[in-house]
């Protein structure tokens, strides 16, 4: 079982790199993604019994390349038959592209080592954030191709039906078909979407929207790795620096967020000795740099995390300062998630009733998710309204697909029945 899990983690880690290699060499984003999925399935079926190849990524690229060339040849033959034209016998190494693809591509010969010398994931990230795509499509496509999230997971993150998200991703793939692969010259134009996407990938890793585990450490680690890469390319950009700091300060608590059986441990009950002090020190150093460069929005988001992480205990947390930072954040980014965080800070400073009043304004925007009910349950419990708190916890438990969160919320509700 452990070996199977290690193989699954390995495949998830290599998937965006393999997709990036195929898109760089052949184009055909949509067909390349299908070929990569077939290669991943083949690996999942063979590796557990046959053992890992010496070069897993090269193996995946080789298999995916063959699947892709086979698929394109089949498409070309089908079109030729439909057009009643003589079918050309393609040479290995020359496969015409499908309609609208802009021409043919050259495939390496079978058996050649197709493992790229460079990591193509970052180039794939910027391709997905092409300026011709609207921002929601940029983020959705990147979460699918680079983050490895399923369409259902992305739809839940955006609070839209899965069919709607599938159409959005499909349109985005068609839009980038034929676009030259590589890191663009116009960094600034694509950077906001890139950073937003990296943040969403990290959030999915920090608290998974579904599944048996609270966290998906592979996604969080990949988001941090990619953000480090962007930071190396743009070391003086305050937004990039602030985002990397926020990720590090948040990820520093991951070992303390779950108990011995994977159960959720809330912030005020965490063992702060288990926090990663090295990550905190690095994050604080980056925060100091970001405070003098980035816009106030990123400074506020990073600053509130720093206040949490530098406090020696939950009781010592400076909640008035956190509320002040949230006030800055919601003026610049007035989204429902940011306002929900501010409502918690209001409750910690002015009392649970004040926080509950803030939640009423978010009812329409967050009604499809579980977090509003979870926060409401917490504040009602603090206010002494135990029956209403229990109802809110139970409602939140029904809405979330994360098993650790379900267990935690049901345990809170059960405790209030006593």
N, C-alpha and C positions, 0 to 999 in steps of 0.2 A: 504493500500500500504506500509506504514512504517513497519507494523508488518510482512508482507511478506518479506521485505528487511532484517529485523532483523533475520528472520528464515533462509534466504539464507546465511547471514553472519555466523550464527551459524553453519550451515551445512558445509560451506566451512572451518571453523576453525576446526571442529571435524573430517573431512574426513581423513586427514593423520594419526590422532591418532587412528581412528577406523581401518584403513588399517594396521597400525603397530601392533595393538593388534591381528588381525586375522593372519597376517603373523607370528608373534611370536608364536602363539598357534598352528597353523595348517600347516604352510608353504604354498605351492601352490600360489605363488605371483600372477600369472595371474588370476586364479580363484577367489582369494580373492578380487582382485580389481573389478572384475565383480560383486561380491556379495555386496561389499560396494556401488557401483553405484546403485544397485537395492534398497538397504536400504535407500539411500539418496532420491531416487525417491519416495519411500513409505512415508518417512517423509515429503517430500514437499507436498504430496497429503493429508496427514492426519493432520499434526500439525496445519495448519492455522484454521481448523474448530474444531478439538478436543482439541487443546491447547498443550502446551509443556509438555512432561513427566517430572517427578521429576528429572530424571537422563538422559538427552538427549544422552550423549555419551554411557551410558550403554544400552539404548534402541536401538541405532544404531548397537552396537556390537551384541546384542542379535538377531536382525533381520538379520543382515549380516551373522552371524554364521549359522542360520537356512537355509538361502539361499545357503550358501556354502556347508553345509552338504547335502542338497537336490540335488545340482548340482553334487556333487561327487558320491552320490548314483546312480543318473541317469547315470553317465558316467560308473560306475562300472557295472550296469545292461546291458548297451549297449554293453560293451566289452564282458560280459559273454555270451550274446546272440550270438554275432559274433563268439565267440570261441566255440559255441555249448556246453558250459559247464553248469553244474547245477548252477543256481543262488543261491548264499548264501544269507540268510536273515540276514542282518547286525543288530547287537544290537545297540541301541542308545548309543553312546559313543565310537563306534568303526566303522570307515568308512575307507575302503581301499583307498589309494591314486591312482591317475591316473598313466598311464604308465610313468616310468622314475622318479617318484616322490620320490623314496627311501622308500616307505612303507606307513603305516597307521598313523593316528593321533587320538588323543582322544578328543572328543567334550564334553563340559560341558552339563549337562542335561538341558532340556528346562525350562525356568523360572529362571535359576541361573543368578546372577548378573555378567555379563561378563566385567564390566568396569574395566580396569587395574588400579592397584594401582600406577604404574609409567607411565610417559609419554613415549610412544613407538616411538614417532616421530623421536627422535635423532637416535635410533637404526635403524629405517627404512632408515634414511638418509645415515648412514654408509653402510647399506646393498646395497643401490642403487649405492654407490661409491665403489663397490667391485673391487679389483685390477685386476681380470680377465677380466673386461670390459675395452674397450678403453675409454679414457677420454671423447670424444664426447657422447658416449653412457651413461656413468655415469651421465653426466650433464643432458642429455635429460630425462633419466628415473627418476631422482630425481625431475626435474621440473614437470614431469607428476604426480608422486606418492605423493611427499611431498609438492610441490608448488601448486598443483591443477590447473596448466595451461593446456589448451587444446593442442592437437597435433598441431593444426593450429597455435596457439600462439608461441609454441616452434619453429615450422618451420620458422616463420617470424623472430624470434630472431636470428636464424642461417642462414637466407637467403637461405633456401633450400626448394624444393617442399614439400608439406604436405605428399604426398605418401612416399617420401624418409624418412622423419622423422618417419612416422608410422612404417615402416619396421625396422628402427633403434631401436625404443622403443620395438617392438615385439621381436627382437633378444635379446635385453638386458634382458627382462623378462624371456626368456627361459634360458638364461645363469645363472641367479641367482636362478633358480628353485632348491629346495632342499638344498640351502645354509643355514647353521645354523644361526638363527636369534639372534641378540644380539650385544652389543657394542664390537668391535674387540680389540684385544691386539695391533695390528699393526697400531696405530693411525697415525704415520708419513707417512706411505705408502698411506693412503687414504686422508690425510688432504688437499692436494692441490685441488683435485677434489671437496671435500666438501666445501671448501671456495669459489671456483669458482661458484659452484652451488648456494650457499647462496647469493652471490653477484648478480647473474642473477635473482634470485627470488626477491631480493630487488629492482633491476632495473625495473622489470615488475610492481612491486607495486608502485614505485616512478613515473614512466611514463608508463601507460598501452599502449600496442601495439594496442589495439582496444577497442571499446566500447564508451559509452556516457560520461564517467568520465576520467579526466586526470590521476587520481591516483587510485590505488587499495590499500587502507590503510591496509586491512587485510593481504595482501601478504607482504607488507613492515614490518608490525608489527610482522608477523610470522618469517620473515628472521632475524629481530633484536632479537627476543626471542631465536631462535635457535643459533644464533651467541653468545649470552650471555651464553647459556648453554655450548657451546664449549669453550668459554673463561674461564668459571668456572673450566672446566676440565683441560685446558691448560693455566693457567694464565700468564706463562712466555714466551709464544710463541708470538714473535713480529708480525707475519703475522695475527694471530687471533686478537690481540689487535688492530692492524692497521685497519683491516676490520671493527671491531665493531665501532671504532672511525669514520671511513668514513661514515658508515651508520647513526650514530647519528648526525653527522654534516650536512649530506645531508637532513635527515628527519626533522631536526630542522626548515626548511623553508617551510614545507608542507602547513601550514595554509595560508601563504602569496603567494603561487603559483597560487591560483585561486581566481577569483573575486566572487561577490555575486551570480552570475548566473552560476558558474562553468567555467567561461572563463579563459584561460591561461594568467598569468601575468608574463612577462619575468623578469629575475633577476634584471636588472637595474631599473625596475619600481616597485619592491616589497617594501611593507611597512616593514622595518626591525624591527619595534616595535612588529610585529606579529611573529617574529622568536622566537623559544623556547630557551630561554637563559639557562635553566637548561640542556637541551640536548647539547647545545654548550659547556657549561662548562665541562660537563662530557666527551664530545668528545675531547676537548683540553687537559684534563688531561690524557686521554688515548694516545693521539698523543705524548705527552711528553715521555710517557713510550715506545711507539713503536719506536720512533726515535733512541733509544739506543739499539734496539733488532732486529727489522725486516729487511729484505733485502731492498735495496734502492727502489725497485719498489713500494712496499706498502707505504713506507715513502713518495715517491713523490706523489702518488695518494691521500694520506691523507693530505699531506702538502698543496697541492693546494686548497683543500676544506677549510682548516683552514684559509688560507689567505683570501678567500672570506668571511667566516663567521665572522672573527674578524674585518674586515674593517667596519668603522662606516657608510659608504655610498658607492654606486657603484663607484663614482668618486675617492674615496680614495683607491680602490683596487690596490694592487701592481702587475700590470701586468708583468713587467720584472721578478719579482720573480716567478710568475706562469709559465712564459715561461721557465725559468730555470728548474723548477720542471718537466715540460713536456719534456724537453730535456732529463732528466734522465729517465723518464718513458718510452719514446719511444725507447730508446736504449735497455732497458730490455724487454719491451713488445711492439714490433713494430706492433701492430694490427691496422687495419684501424680506429677503433673507437678512439683509443688513438691518432693517427695521425690527425684525424679530430679535436679533442680538441686542439691539438698543433697548427693547422692552425688558429683557432680562436684567440689563444694567440698571434701568430705571427701578425695577423691583428691588434690587440689591441696595440702592441708595435711598429710595423714597418709600419702600414697603411694597408688599405683594399686591395690594389693591391698586396702586398706581401702575404697576406692571400689567395687571389684568386689563386696565382701561386702555392701555396701549395695544393690547392684542385685538381688541374689538375692530380696530381699523384694518386689520390684516385678514379678517375672516374670508373675504371674497377671493383674495389673491392666493391664499395658502390652504384653501379648503380641501384640495385633493391630496395633500401630503400629510404626513403624520407629525411633523415637528411642531406645528401650532398646538395640536392637542397635547403633545408631550410637555411643552412649556406651560400650557394652561394647567395641566395636572400638577406640575411642580409648584406653580404659584398658588393654586388653590389649596394645596397641602400646607404650604407655608402660612396661608391665611387662616387655616383651621377649618376649611370647608371640605371635610374628608369625603363625604358622599359624592360631591361634585368632582372632587379630584380623582376618585376612583373611576368614575364614569369617563373622565377625560383620558386617563391612562389606558383604560380598556379600549377606547376608540382609537387611540394612537397605536396600540398593539395590533389592532386589526388592519390598520392601513400600511404599516411597514412590512417590507419583505425581508428585512434583516433579522435572522433568527436570534442573535444576541440581543438586539434591541427589543424584539418581541418578548424574550424571557425577562429582560430587565423591567420593561413596562408592566408586564403581568405580575411580576413579583412586587412592584410598588403598589399595584392595585390590590393584590391579595393582602398585603400588610395592613391596608386601610380597612379591611373587613373585620379585623380583630377588635 
